[in-house]
Amino acid sequence: MSAGQAAGEEADSAAASPALPRVLSALFYGTCSFLTVLVNKALLSAYSFPSPIFLGIGQMAATILILYVSKLNKIVHFPDFDKSIPVKLFPLPLIYVGNHLSGLSSTSKLSLPMFTVLRKFTIPLTLLLEIIILGKRYPLNIIVSVFAIILGAFIAAGSDLSFNLEGYIFVLLNDIFTAANGVYTKQKIDPKELGKYGVLFYNACFMVIPTVIISFSTGDFQQATHFQHWTNFLFVFQFILSCLLGFLLMYSTVLCSHYNSALTTTVVGAIKNISIAYIGMLIGGDYIFSMLNFVGLNICCSELQGFQVKASCGMRSENTD
C-alpha cells in the first residue's frame, strides 16, 4: 500500500467515526496525560524517588496484569501470541519503551514549565513524520504556527535559569519517540490484526524484561529497593496510582489515535501541557522565574491555542471532502 493510499484511508476512517467518540477519546487522553504528569512529578521530584526506570516497569506490569485478567474474564479480546506478532508490531515496542523511559527521566530532571514547553517540539516532529510516512500535506498557516511555537520554546529555553543538559536531552528524545509512537500506533491498531488491546499488551510484554535488565545494569533497581519512603503510605499510594495511570495513559493514547489522527493526539497532549506549565510554576519547587523565560512560555502557549484552531479546521475540511 502506498503512503498516499494509507493517508486516504486514515482520512476516510476519521470521517466515518462519529464526532462524540472522537471528542470523548481526546478528552479522556488529555485528562489521563494531565494526571499522570502531576503524579509522576510528585513521585520523582517532591519525594525524590531516584528510579524512573523502576517506575516504568511498574506501569508496564500494571498494563500486562490488567489486560491479561480482562482477557481471561472475556472483558477485552485480542489474539493469542504467535510468531507473526513481533513482525506486525515492529518497531512499535522499541518506540514505546523509549517514549516511556525518556518521558519519566525528563519529568524528574526538569521543572514542569520547561518540561511542557520543550514537549512542544513533538508537534513539528509529528507533522514531519505524517508527511514522510502517511503522505499528508498541511497548509502554510499551520507551518507558520509551528515555527512560532518553536520560537517561543527557544526563547524560554535560552533563559532557563535551572538549565539541566541531561533533562533537555531526555525531553527532546521523548519528543522524537512520542511523535513516532503516535504515527506508528495509527498504523498498527487495525482491529482485524492486533487491535488496540493487543498493541498495548504485546508492547508491554516484549519490553518489560529488557527494561528490567536495564534497570539492574544501571543501578536503578537497587536504588529503588533501598528507597526510604516505602513505609510511607502516601508515597506507596501515589506509586500505585502512577502505575494505574500509566496504563490508562497508554490505553487513552491508543484510543485517541484510533478515533483521531496522530496530529490530533499530539495537539491534545500539548494543549493539556498549558495548564501543567502554569501549575508547575507554583508546585514542584524547581521553577526559577525570569522575565524572558516567562515571555517564551507565554509565546509557546498562546501560539499553541491558535495552532489548535487551525489544525482542527484543517481536519474538518479534510473530513468533509
Backbone bond lengths (Angstrom), bond angles and torsions (degrees), N, CA, C in turn:
res aa  C-N    CA-C-N  psi(-1)  N-CA   C-N-CA  omega(-1)  CA-C   N-CA-C  phi
1 M - - - 1.477 - - 1.528 109.58 -
2 S 1.313 118.20 135.16 1.459 121.95 -178.85 1.518 110.30 -79.03
3 A 1.355 115.55 163.55 1.462 120.28 178.54 1.516 111.40 -62.64
4 G 1.351 116.64 -37.71 1.464 120.36 178.94 1.520 111.79 -64.14
5 Q 1.345 116.09 -40.97 1.462 119.24 178.27 1.519 110.54 -65.79
6 A 1.342 117.02 -40.02 1.463 120.12 178.82 1.520 110.98 -62.43
7 A 1.351 115.93 -41.64 1.460 119.48 179.12 1.518 110.52 -65.55
8 G 1.338 116.78 -39.74 1.463 120.10 178.81 1.509 111.48 -63.31
9 E 1.347 116.62 -41.90 1.458 119.74 179.56 1.524 110.77 -66.19
10 E 1.332 116.52 -36.89 1.466 119.65 178.03 1.518 110.47 -63.20
11 A 1.340 117.10 -43.86 1.460 120.51 178.91 1.516 110.93 -63.39
12 D 1.349 117.11 -42.16 1.460 120.62 178.55 1.525 111.05 -62.36
13 S 1.359 115.83 -39.95 1.459 119.90 179.29 1.521 111.21 -63.73
14 A 1.355 116.00 -43.04 1.463 119.91 179.15 1.514 111.08 -64.00
15 A 1.328 116.06 -39.97 1.455 119.56 -179.71 1.511 111.45 -67.26
16 A 1.354 116.65 -34.71 1.450 120.75 -177.84 1.524 112.20 -74.91
17 S 1.329 118.75 -24.08 1.450 121.81 -178.87 1.526 110.02 -72.38
18 P 1.338 118.26 133.89 1.464 120.53 176.43 1.519 110.63 -61.16
19 A 1.343 115.29 154.04 1.462 119.66 -175.94 1.523 111.96 -65.54
20 L 1.353 117.75 -38.71 1.467 120.46 -175.16 1.526 112.90 -61.07
21 P 1.348 120.21 -48.65 1.470 118.85 177.06 1.523 113.13 -60.32
22 R 1.352 116.96 -35.44 1.470 119.66 179.28 1.529 110.59 -63.53
23 V 1.344 115.59 -45.18 1.469 120.24 -178.45 1.531 110.76 -68.73
24 L 1.335 117.03 -46.39 1.463 120.55 -177.30 1.528 111.48 -65.41
25 S 1.333 117.51 -39.07 1.467 119.59 179.09 1.531 110.50 -65.81
26 A 1.349 116.97 -36.89 1.471 120.43 177.89 1.528 110.94 -67.39
27 L 1.350 117.18 -41.79 1.466 120.91 178.04 1.524 110.95 -65.29
28 F 1.327 116.38 -40.93 1.464 121.22 178.72 1.522 110.34 -61.79
29 Y 1.324 116.90 -45.06 1.462 120.94 178.58 1.531 111.28 -62.86
30 G 1.339 116.75 -45.87 1.466 120.31 -179.48 1.519 112.27 -61.05
31 T 1.342 116.83 -41.77 1.463 121.34 179.64 1.522 111.53 -65.82
32 C 1.342 116.63 -46.88 1.473 120.60 179.51 1.520 111.24 -61.98
33 S 1.329 116.78 -42.30 1.457 121.25 -179.61 1.524 111.09 -64.19
34 F 1.333 116.39 -42.70 1.467 122.48 179.23 1.527 110.65 -59.89
35 L 1.336 116.78 -50.45 1.463 121.09 -177.44 1.526 111.50 -66.65
36 T 1.332 116.52 -38.26 1.462 120.36 -178.71 1.520 111.54 -63.50
37 V 1.330 116.95 -43.93 1.469 120.34 -179.95 1.531 110.62 -62.78
38 L 1.339 117.52 -43.18 1.470 120.69 -178.45 1.527 111.22 -65.34
39 V 1.344 117.10 -44.80 1.472 120.31 -179.09 1.529 110.16 -67.02
40 N 1.331 117.43 -43.84 1.466 120.44 178.60 1.522 111.45 -61.87
41 K 1.341 116.27 -39.45 1.465 120.11 179.17 1.523 110.44 -64.26
42 A 1.340 116.99 -40.02 1.465 120.36 178.50 1.527 110.74 -62.68
43 L 1.334 116.88 -42.61 1.464 120.87 -179.89 1.529 111.87 -66.49
44 L 1.332 116.10 -47.55 1.458 120.84 -170.44 1.525 113.70 -82.88
45 S 1.343 116.85 -24.62 1.467 119.87 -178.27 1.527 112.42 -111.15
46 A 1.347 117.12 -54.18 1.467 119.99 -177.42 1.537 110.88 -64.21
47 Y 1.343 117.02 -43.72 1.469 120.78 177.39 1.526 112.72 -91.04
48 S 1.321 116.91 -7.81 1.478 122.56 -178.29 1.526 112.11 56.04
49 F 1.337 116.30 40.43 1.465 120.19 176.34 1.521 108.44 -64.17
50 P 1.343 119.12 123.32 1.478 121.35 -167.85 1.526 114.98 -88.57
51 S 1.348 118.44 4.41 1.461 120.36 -167.20 1.530 113.01 -129.07
52 P 1.341 117.62 76.82 1.474 119.32 179.31 1.526 112.89 -64.39
53 I 1.343 117.75 -30.53 1.471 119.55 179.02 1.528 110.19 -67.44
54 F 1.330 117.00 -41.15 1.467 121.85 177.37 1.524 110.43 -60.81
55 L 1.323 116.95 -40.32 1.461 120.99 176.68 1.525 110.49 -63.37
56 G 1.332 116.78 -39.97 1.465 120.41 176.64 1.519 111.90 -62.40
57 I 1.351 116.54 -38.32 1.466 120.55 177.12 1.524 110.10 -62.27
58 G 1.334 116.76 -41.96 1.463 120.68 177.51 1.520 111.87 -59.92
59 Q 1.325 117.03 -39.99 1.466 120.82 179.33 1.525 111.44 -69.32
60 M 1.337 117.22 -38.35 1.472 120.19 176.18 1.532 110.69 -65.62
61 A 1.344 116.22 -43.27 1.461 120.44 179.94 1.528 110.79 -61.93
62 A 1.322 117.07 -40.00 1.459 120.49 178.21 1.529 110.49 -63.20
63 T 1.336 116.77 -40.92 1.474 121.09 178.71 1.528 110.83 -61.70
64 I 1.342 116.67 -47.57 1.466 120.71 -179.25 1.525 111.00 -62.16
65 L 1.342 116.67 -46.46 1.470 120.94 -177.16 1.521 111.47 -64.30
66 I 1.332 117.16 -47.02 1.468 120.72 -177.15 1.523 110.86 -63.41
67 L 1.327 117.17 -45.50 1.465 119.93 -177.55 1.527 111.97 -71.57
68 Y 1.334 117.45 -36.55 1.467 120.10 -179.99 1.531 110.48 -66.53
69 V 1.341 116.84 -46.40 1.472 120.56 177.85 1.528 110.42 -63.18
70 S 1.320 117.02 -39.21 1.473 120.77 179.06 1.527 111.06 -65.32
71 K 1.337 116.65 -38.06 1.472 120.35 177.74 1.531 110.88 -67.01
72 L 1.350 116.89 -41.82 1.468 120.80 178.58 1.526 111.34 -60.73
73 N 1.347 115.74 -35.95 1.464 120.80 -179.04 1.531 112.70 -92.05
74 K 1.348 115.08 11.22 1.468 122.71 176.20 1.537 112.98 58.24
75 I 1.336 115.47 30.53 1.470 120.35 175.39 1.527 109.59 -81.79
76 V 1.335 115.71 -39.34 1.468 121.35 175.85 1.528 107.90 -125.86
77 H 1.323 115.63 162.19 1.459 120.82 -178.66 1.529 109.47 -133.51
78 F 1.323 115.84 133.76 1.461 121.96 170.83 1.522 107.07 -154.92
79 P 1.327 118.58 156.96 1.471 120.98 -173.36 1.522 112.99 -66.83
80 D 1.352 115.44 148.85 1.462 120.42 173.17 1.528 109.21 -67.40
81 F 1.334 114.89 160.94 1.461 119.33 -176.00 1.525 111.41 -67.06
82 D 1.316 115.35 138.09 1.466 121.62 167.12 1.525 107.99 -146.59
83 K 1.323 116.31 169.10 1.467 120.19 -171.27 1.519 113.90 -67.12
84 S 1.339 117.93 -12.33 1.465 119.76 179.37 1.532 112.74 -82.39
85 I 1.334 117.14 -16.45 1.466 120.46 -174.30 1.530 112.77 -64.29
86 P 1.342 120.81 -45.04 1.470 118.78 177.32 1.527 113.13 -57.25
87 V 1.339 116.16 -37.33 1.470 120.08 179.12 1.523 110.54 -67.17
88 K 1.342 116.33 -41.08 1.467 120.32 179.80 1.525 111.75 -64.62
89 L 1.334 116.65 -35.28 1.470 120.54 -175.43 1.524 113.61 -83.61
90 F 1.335 117.24 -33.67 1.464 120.86 -173.18 1.534 110.96 -54.99
91 P 1.375 119.35 136.30 1.464 128.92 5.74 1.526 113.84 -97.57
92 L 1.338 117.88 19.67 1.465 121.10 -171.46 1.528 114.08 -58.28
93 P 1.366 121.45 -41.06 1.470 118.90 179.47 1.522 113.60 -59.68
94 L 1.335 117.54 -39.23 1.467 120.44 178.76 1.530 110.52 -66.16
95 I 1.330 116.04 -41.86 1.467 120.25 178.02 1.524 110.06 -65.06
96 Y 1.329 115.87 -40.35 1.463 122.27 -178.20 1.521 111.40 -59.62
97 V 1.344 116.97 -51.10 1.464 119.29 -177.21 1.527 110.43 -69.91
98 G 1.332 117.66 -35.33 1.462 119.98 176.04 1.515 111.76 -62.87
99 N 1.325 116.51 -42.58 1.455 121.81 178.15 1.525 110.78 -63.26
100 H 1.324 115.42 -43.79 1.458 121.92 -176.38 1.519 111.59 -63.06
101 L 1.332 115.83 -52.44 1.460 120.19 -173.64 1.524 112.53 -74.77
102 S 1.328 117.69 -37.94 1.470 119.34 178.12 1.521 110.74 -67.25
103 G 1.341 117.33 -34.46 1.460 120.54 177.98 1.516 111.97 -65.41
104 L 1.343 117.21 -46.35 1.462 120.53 178.82 1.529 111.35 -65.53
105 S 1.326 117.23 -40.65 1.466 120.77 -178.91 1.522 111.49 -65.60
106 S 1.339 116.79 -42.06 1.471 119.46 -179.80 1.527 111.03 -69.60
107 T 1.342 117.92 -34.34 1.468 120.94 177.90 1.523 110.79 -61.33
108 S 1.342 116.14 -36.63 1.466 119.71 -176.92 1.523 112.51 -75.74
109 K 1.347 118.29 -21.46 1.463 120.81 -170.49 1.525 114.46 -108.24
110 L 1.346 117.71 -7.63 1.459 120.80 -178.05 1.526 110.41 -124.34
111 S 1.339 115.58 153.31 1.459 119.40 170.77 1.524 108.54 -66.84
112 L 1.329 117.07 152.81 1.465 120.12 -178.25 1.526 112.73 -59.16
113 P 1.360 120.05 -42.27 1.473 118.28 178.04 1.525 113.14 -59.13
114 M 1.346 117.67 -44.59 1.463 119.57 -179.21 1.528 111.35 -71.35
115 F 1.321 116.92 -35.81 1.464 120.60 176.16 1.523 110.56 -58.45
116 T 1.336 116.51 -46.75 1.461 119.83 -176.12 1.527 111.70 -70.76
117 V 1.346 117.55 -35.97 1.466 119.75 179.04 1.528 110.68 -66.72
118 L 1.318 117.15 -45.46 1.461 120.44 -178.83 1.531 111.86 -68.71
119 R 1.328 117.03 -22.79 1.464 120.66 175.85 1.534 111.35 -69.61
120 K 1.338 117.43 -13.75 1.475 119.94 178.80 1.529 112.10 -65.44
121 F 1.343 117.30 -20.80 1.463 119.72 178.36 1.525 111.63 -65.06
122 T 1.336 116.47 -13.74 1.468 119.64 175.71 1.527 111.21 -61.80
123 I 1.332 117.61 -33.44 1.468 121.24 -176.16 1.531 111.79 -63.62
124 P 1.353 119.36 -54.92 1.469 117.30 178.80 1.526 112.83 -63.55
125 L 1.338 117.14 -31.83 1.462 119.37 178.03 1.527 111.23 -67.03
126 T 1.328 116.76 -39.46 1.464 120.65 177.51 1.523 110.62 -64.88
127 L 1.329 116.58 -43.67 1.467 120.20 177.96 1.528 110.49 -59.44
128 L 1.326 115.60 -43.41 1.466 119.71 -178.98 1.533 111.16 -63.68
129 L 1.345 116.71 -44.47 1.461 120.19 -179.61 1.529 112.16 -68.02
130 E 1.333 116.56 -35.34 1.467 118.88 177.27 1.532 110.37 -66.60
131 I 1.318 116.71 -35.98 1.471 120.03 177.24 1.526 110.21 -66.75
132 I 1.358 116.47 -43.55 1.470 120.48 -176.23 1.525 111.73 -74.58
133 I 1.348 116.93 -47.25 1.465 121.10 -171.30 1.523 112.54 -88.75
134 L 1.344 116.24 -42.29 1.467 119.87 -175.61 1.525 113.23 -100.74
135 G 1.346 117.13 -4.47 1.459 120.18 176.94 1.515 114.49 70.88
136 K 1.334 117.99 25.68 1.467 121.04 -178.64 1.524 111.27 -81.08
137 R 1.343 115.84 160.59 1.460 122.24 175.90 1.529 108.82 -132.41
138 Y 1.343 116.46 144.81 1.461 120.69 -177.72 1.529 110.16 -127.67
139 P 1.364 117.01 147.42 1.469 120.50 -178.58 1.525 112.06 -71.65
140 L 1.349 114.38 165.72 1.462 120.99 -175.06 1.525 112.48 -62.01
141 N 1.357 117.88 -37.33 1.465 118.85 -176.33 1.530 112.13 -63.65
142 I 1.329 117.36 -31.83 1.459 120.11 176.79 1.528 110.34 -71.23
143 I 1.344 117.39 -39.62 1.463 120.90 177.91 1.527 110.73 -61.85
144 V 1.348 117.24 -41.34 1.472 121.59 178.50 1.524 110.55 -62.67
145 S 1.339 116.99 -42.08 1.463 120.75 178.69 1.521 111.33 -62.26
146 V 1.318 116.18 -38.22 1.464 120.51 178.82 1.528 110.10 -62.05
147 F 1.335 117.20 -43.88 1.460 120.29 179.51 1.529 111.47 -65.40
148 A 1.350 117.54 -33.79 1.468 120.36 177.30 1.530 111.16 -67.42
149 I 1.333 116.14 -39.47 1.469 120.54 176.99 1.532 110.08 -62.22
150 I 1.336 115.82 -44.04 1.463 120.16 179.29 1.534 110.80 -63.53
151 L 1.358 116.96 -40.14 1.464 121.13 177.57 1.521 111.13 -58.75
152 G 1.340 116.08 -46.80 1.466 119.90 178.56 1.515 111.81 -60.76
153 A 1.326 117.01 -39.45 1.463 120.91 179.35 1.524 110.91 -65.13
154 F 1.351 116.83 -40.30 1.466 119.91 179.23 1.532 111.13 -66.46
155 I 1.343 116.76 -39.40 1.473 119.82 178.56 1.527 109.97 -62.95
156 A 1.338 116.10 -46.24 1.466 120.27 -179.49 1.527 110.98 -64.04
157 A 1.332 116.32 -43.12 1.467 120.27 -177.86 1.523 111.25 -67.55
158 G 1.345 116.66 -37.85 1.455 120.60 -177.71 1.515 113.58 -66.85
159 S 1.341 117.12 -21.13 1.466 120.70 -180.00 1.527 111.44 -116.81
160 D 1.342 116.57 24.64 1.459 121.30 179.16 1.526 108.93 -77.60
161 L 1.334 117.24 110.02 1.458 121.54 -176.63 1.527 112.56 -76.65
162 S 1.342 116.73 -13.15 1.472 120.08 178.03 1.532 110.08 -108.62
163 F 1.339 116.34 35.85 1.459 122.45 -174.42 1.528 111.54 -53.07
164 N 1.334 116.45 132.39 1.463 122.99 178.57 1.525 107.34 -135.14
165 L 1.335 117.04 105.79 1.467 121.47 -174.53 1.525 111.36 -58.61
166 E 1.327 116.96 -43.73 1.460 120.52 -179.43 1.529 110.92 -61.86
167 G 1.336 116.03 -40.82 1.457 120.42 177.97 1.515 112.23 -64.16
168 Y 1.351 116.84 -40.22 1.468 121.18 178.43 1.534 110.67 -63.88
169 I 1.343 116.83 -41.90 1.471 120.24 179.52 1.523 110.27 -62.47
170 F 1.348 116.52 -45.04 1.457 120.50 -178.88 1.527 111.63 -64.15
171 V 1.344 117.64 -41.73 1.465 119.03 -176.14 1.530 110.70 -71.93
172 L 1.329 118.27 -33.85 1.462 120.07 176.90 1.527 111.32 -70.93
173 L 1.341 116.89 -35.93 1.468 119.81 171.37 1.523 110.45 -62.76
174 N 1.328 116.11 -40.41 1.457 121.04 177.96 1.524 111.41 -61.44
175 D 1.347 117.17 -37.80 1.463 120.86 176.57 1.534 110.85 -60.80
176 I 1.329 115.84 -45.17 1.473 120.56 -179.38 1.527 110.28 -63.07
177 F 1.333 116.39 -47.72 1.461 120.38 -178.33 1.531 111.46 -65.69
178 T 1.342 117.43 -38.52 1.465 120.53 179.98 1.522 111.07 -64.55
179 A 1.338 116.22 -44.09 1.462 119.78 179.21 1.531 110.66 -62.59
180 A 1.338 116.23 -45.67 1.471 119.84 178.94 1.519 111.15 -64.96
181 N 1.342 117.07 -38.45 1.460 121.31 179.81 1.523 111.69 -61.87
182 G 1.351 116.23 -42.73 1.457 119.86 -179.88 1.517 112.77 -63.73
183 V 1.329 116.13 -44.25 1.471 120.56 -177.35 1.527 111.08 -70.11
184 Y 1.338 117.08 -45.83 1.467 119.89 -177.57 1.531 112.04 -72.53
185 T 1.341 117.50 -32.13 1.469 119.68 175.73 1.515 110.19 -61.11
186 K 1.343 115.48 -41.27 1.467 119.87 178.08 1.524 110.95 -58.76
187 Q 1.319 116.81 -34.05 1.459 121.45 179.42 1.530 112.74 -74.45
188 K 1.359 117.10 -33.33 1.466 120.89 -166.35 1.523 115.00 -94.87
189 I 1.342 119.24 -10.68 1.466 119.57 -171.39 1.527 112.88 -93.52
190 D 1.306 117.25 32.73 1.458 121.48 175.26 1.528 109.13 -59.98
191 P 1.367 118.82 119.89 1.464 121.02 -179.14 1.529 112.84 -58.26
192 K 1.345 117.88 -25.30 1.461 120.63 179.75 1.525 111.89 -76.20
193 E 1.327 116.79 -13.46 1.459 121.12 179.48 1.534 109.12 -105.94
194 L 1.329 117.62 -108.43 1.464 120.86 -177.86 1.522 113.05 -85.88
195 G 1.340 116.79 -29.40 1.458 119.50 -175.21 1.520 110.86 72.19
196 K 1.328 116.45 173.70 1.463 120.13 -174.97 1.528 112.64 -67.81
197 Y 1.338 118.11 -35.79 1.462 120.13 -179.72 1.528 111.03 -72.20
198 G 1.316 117.06 -38.58 1.453 120.53 177.90 1.515 111.94 -64.09
199 V 1.334 116.81 -41.65 1.462 121.18 177.47 1.528 110.46 -59.66
200 L 1.338 116.85 -46.13 1.465 121.05 179.64 1.522 111.71 -62.61
201 F 1.336 115.93 -49.22 1.461 121.10 -174.14 1.523 111.45 -64.52
202 Y 1.311 117.58 -50.83 1.467 120.10 -175.09 1.528 112.57 -73.86
203 N 1.333 117.49 -29.16 1.467 119.73 171.58 1.518 110.37 -57.01
204 A 1.354 115.92 -51.12 1.458 121.03 -178.49 1.528 111.32 -65.23
205 C 1.344 117.22 -42.06 1.470 121.31 -179.05 1.528 111.77 -61.67
206 F 1.324 116.66 -45.04 1.459 120.26 -176.19 1.532 112.52 -68.14
207 M 1.339 116.93 -29.60 1.460 118.88 -171.29 1.514 114.62 -105.81
208 V 1.341 119.61 -9.16 1.467 119.43 -176.01 1.531 111.25 -68.22
209 I 1.346 119.08 -40.80 1.467 120.44 -179.36 1.535 111.64 -68.20
210 P 1.363 120.12 -47.29 1.471 118.64 174.37 1.527 113.12 -57.49
211 T 1.326 116.88 -35.06 1.468 120.07 179.64 1.520 111.04 -69.33
212 V 1.341 117.93 -37.74 1.468 121.51 175.43 1.526 109.92 -62.33
213 I 1.326 117.36 -41.35 1.465 121.23 178.76 1.526 110.62 -63.05
214 I 1.332 116.38 -43.00 1.472 120.58 177.29 1.522 110.23 -61.23
215 S 1.342 116.15 -43.12 1.464 121.12 -179.23 1.527 111.25 -60.84
216 F 1.343 116.98 -43.77 1.468 120.68 178.22 1.524 111.29 -65.90
217 S 1.322 116.70 -44.23 1.469 120.55 -173.11 1.520 112.72 -70.81
218 T 1.319 117.93 -24.88 1.467 121.61 -179.44 1.527 113.22 -94.90
219 G 1.348 116.74 -4.90 1.464 119.53 -177.33 1.514 113.32 85.08
220 D 1.334 116.52 -0.58 1.464 121.39 -179.05 1.535 110.94 -61.84
221 F 1.347 117.07 -43.21 1.467 121.50 -178.31 1.531 110.99 -64.98
222 Q 1.331 116.46 -43.04 1.460 120.89 -179.86 1.527 111.31 -63.69
223 Q 1.335 116.63 -39.53 1.468 119.93 177.27 1.524 110.91 -63.84
224 A 1.335 116.71 -38.29 1.467 120.71 179.97 1.518 111.50 -65.28
225 T 1.342 116.81 -43.31 1.474 119.75 -177.07 1.523 112.24 -69.29
226 H 1.341 117.37 -24.67 1.462 120.52 179.53 1.532 112.56 -97.48
227 F 1.318 116.95 8.94 1.470 119.78 -177.95 1.528 110.02 -67.23
228 Q 1.317 116.39 139.81 1.463 121.17 -169.37 1.531 114.88 -78.65
229 H 1.332 118.49 -15.75 1.468 119.85 -172.06 1.534 114.44 -96.38
230 W 1.343 118.54 12.51 1.469 119.18 179.99 1.522 112.17 -65.58
231 T 1.308 117.53 -18.11 1.469 120.67 176.21 1.530 112.00 -90.91
232 N 1.336 116.34 -2.15 1.471 121.73 179.05 1.527 108.66 -87.22
233 F 1.337 117.01 114.21 1.469 120.89 -175.60 1.520 111.64 -58.88
234 L 1.334 117.37 -41.88 1.466 120.25 -177.33 1.525 111.29 -64.26
235 F 1.348 116.46 -39.55 1.468 119.59 177.55 1.529 110.97 -64.90
236 V 1.340 116.79 -46.89 1.468 120.79 -179.53 1.522 110.52 -61.26
237 F 1.347 116.94 -40.40 1.462 121.04 178.07 1.524 110.41 -61.01
238 Q 1.341 117.21 -44.75 1.460 120.39 -179.45 1.527 111.52 -69.10
239 F 1.338 117.69 -32.37 1.462 121.00 177.29 1.537 109.79 -64.80
240 I 1.339 116.66 -47.45 1.473 120.52 178.55 1.525 110.06 -64.10
241 L 1.338 116.58 -40.35 1.464 120.58 178.09 1.524 110.79 -61.20
242 S 1.347 116.62 -40.56 1.458 120.64 178.60 1.527 110.90 -63.25
243 C 1.343 117.35 -39.78 1.470 120.59 178.52 1.526 110.77 -62.88
244 L 1.343 116.87 -43.03 1.464 120.78 178.97 1.525 111.07 -67.82
245 L 1.342 116.08 -40.75 1.466 119.63 178.20 1.529 110.87 -66.89
246 G 1.339 117.02 -32.26 1.462 119.71 176.07 1.516 111.32 -60.26
247 F 1.340 116.02 -42.68 1.464 119.90 176.02 1.526 110.90 -64.18
248 L 1.330 116.79 -47.01 1.468 120.11 -179.08 1.525 111.51 -62.31
249 L 1.341 116.76 -36.43 1.459 119.60 178.66 1.521 110.59 -65.33
250 M 1.340 116.77 -44.56 1.468 119.55 179.17 1.525 110.96 -64.09
251 Y 1.339 115.97 -41.03 1.465 119.77 179.34 1.528 111.08 -65.73
252 S 1.344 116.58 -44.82 1.471 119.91 -178.19 1.525 111.38 -67.32
253 T 1.352 117.47 -31.80 1.463 120.54 176.46 1.519 110.95 -63.94
254 V 1.340 115.82 -46.72 1.469 120.45 178.66 1.516 110.65 -64.77
255 L 1.341 116.72 -40.85 1.468 120.88 -179.54 1.523 111.15 -63.81
256 C 1.347 116.28 -44.38 1.469 120.34 179.27 1.521 110.79 -65.32
257 S 1.339 116.69 -39.53 1.464 120.20 177.81 1.523 111.62 -67.34
258 H 1.344 116.51 -30.31 1.462 120.99 178.78 1.531 111.15 -66.73
259 Y 1.332 116.66 -44.40 1.467 120.83 -175.78 1.528 113.08 -89.35
260 N 1.335 117.87 -20.09 1.457 121.65 -175.61 1.532 109.59 -128.03
261 S 1.329 115.35 -178.90 1.462 120.40 175.87 1.525 109.85 -82.93
262 A 1.337 116.26 165.57 1.462 120.82 175.10 1.531 110.64 -61.02
263 L 1.337 116.84 -34.30 1.463 121.10 178.36 1.518 110.91 -62.17
264 T 1.348 117.50 -45.17 1.466 121.12 -179.91 1.520 110.22 -59.50
265 T 1.331 117.08 -45.66 1.460 121.01 -179.94 1.527 110.61 -60.35
266 T 1.330 117.25 -42.17 1.459 121.26 179.65 1.523 111.54 -65.09
267 V 1.338 116.94 -43.83 1.469 121.23 -178.54 1.526 110.79 -66.62
268 V 1.339 117.72 -40.66 1.472 120.83 177.42 1.523 109.95 -59.22
269 G 1.340 116.45 -45.01 1.459 119.89 178.10 1.522 112.04 -61.31
270 A 1.312 116.74 -38.95 1.466 120.35 -179.74 1.525 111.56 -71.48
271 I 1.335 118.14 -38.14 1.469 121.32 177.77 1.522 110.38 -62.99
272 K 1.331 116.02 -41.39 1.468 120.66 176.26 1.521 110.94 -57.18
273 N 1.332 116.00 -35.16 1.464 120.63 -176.50 1.522 112.99 -68.46
274 I 1.351 118.08 -17.81 1.469 119.82 177.71 1.517 110.10 -61.01
275 S 1.352 116.10 -50.44 1.466 119.30 -179.05 1.523 110.64 -65.88
276 I 1.350 117.29 -36.39 1.466 120.22 179.19 1.525 110.58 -64.23
277 A 1.347 117.01 -37.59 1.465 120.36 -179.36 1.520 111.16 -60.44
278 Y 1.341 116.77 -45.21 1.465 119.72 -178.32 1.526 111.91 -74.80
279 I 1.332 117.38 -37.33 1.470 119.95 175.87 1.521 110.16 -63.85
280 G 1.342 115.86 -37.87 1.458 120.69 -178.81 1.518 113.81 -65.39
281 M 1.328 117.83 -20.17 1.459 120.05 175.27 1.530 111.37 -69.65
282 L 1.338 115.19 -23.48 1.461 120.04 -175.80 1.521 112.68 -100.77
283 I 1.351 117.27 -29.63 1.456 120.28 -179.12 1.529 109.07 -117.71
284 G 1.306 115.91 166.13 1.466 121.01 178.37 1.516 112.28 95.57
285 G 1.367 117.24 -36.90 1.457 120.67 174.13 1.514 115.67 75.25
286 D 1.354 118.43 9.32 1.460 119.09 -176.07 1.525 112.89 -119.57
287 Y 1.353 117.99 11.95 1.463 120.33 176.01 1.519 108.84 -95.65
288 I 1.344 116.75 126.85 1.463 122.37 177.27 1.520 108.26 -107.74
289 F 1.335 116.64 118.91 1.469 121.39 -174.03 1.524 111.29 -74.96
290 S 1.358 114.48 136.51 1.461 121.58 164.09 1.525 106.52 -144.78
291 M 1.318 117.65 149.07 1.466 120.96 -173.63 1.530 111.43 -62.50
292 L 1.350 117.21 -44.21 1.464 120.31 -177.90 1.530 110.77 -64.83
293 N 1.327 115.73 -40.95 1.464 120.34 177.71 1.528 110.17 -62.08
294 F 1.334 116.69 -42.74 1.461 121.38 -179.36 1.532 110.72 -64.99
295 V 1.355 117.13 -39.23 1.465 121.05 177.09 1.526 110.27 -62.33
296 G 1.335 116.27 -45.16 1.467 120.32 178.40 1.509 112.55 -60.03
297 L 1.338 116.42 -41.25 1.464 120.87 176.99 1.521 110.91 -59.18
298 N 1.327 116.41 -43.80 1.462 120.19 -177.08 1.523 112.70 -71.64
299 I 1.356 117.32 -34.93 1.471 119.86 174.76 1.522 109.56 -60.31
300 C 1.326 115.23 -45.49 1.471 120.76 -179.83 1.524 110.62 -59.29
301 C 1.327 116.05 -49.77 1.466 120.58 -173.51 1.522 112.07 -69.73
302 S 1.357 117.22 -42.46 1.460 119.43 -178.06 1.531 110.92 -69.31
303 E 1.331 117.23 -39.74 1.461 119.75 179.78 1.530 110.95 -69.37
304 L 1.329 115.42 -30.21 1.461 119.24 178.47 1.525 110.88 -65.27
305 Q 1.341 117.20 -37.93 1.458 120.07 177.99 1.524 110.63 -62.96
306 G 1.351 116.60 -41.83 1.461 119.52 176.49 1.509 112.17 -65.53
307 F 1.328 115.69 -37.46 1.460 120.12 178.60 1.520 111.22 -63.42
308 Q 1.347 116.52 -38.39 1.466 120.37 179.67 1.529 110.28 -59.46
309 V 1.339 116.10 -43.86 1.462 120.19 -179.73 1.522 110.86 -63.68
310 K 1.349 117.17 -45.54 1.466 120.96 -178.84 1.529 110.94 -64.25
311 A 1.340 116.10 -43.40 1.464 119.68 -179.76 1.521 110.70 -64.91
312 S 1.341 116.84 -40.90 1.466 120.35 179.73 1.522 110.64 -64.22
313 C 1.336 116.70 -41.98 1.471 119.97 178.18 1.519 110.48 -62.68
314 G 1.355 115.33 -40.08 1.467 119.20 179.15 1.514 111.65 -63.38
315 M 1.348 116.74 -39.62 1.464 120.01 -179.55 1.518 110.92 -70.17
316 R 1.351 116.55 -37.80 1.469 118.39 179.62 1.509 110.83 -65.36
317 S 1.352 117.11 -41.16 1.467 118.98 179.64 1.515 110.82 -66.64
318 E 1.352 116.54 -35.00 1.461 119.38 178.51 1.519 110.76 -66.12
319 N 1.337 116.78 -38.88 1.439 121.23 -176.89 1.523 112.93 -73.18
320 T 1.351 116.66 -20.74 1.457 119.02 -178.80 1.504 112.96 -94.19
321 D 1.347 116.01 -6.14 1.467 119.11 179.20 1.521 111.17 -67.93
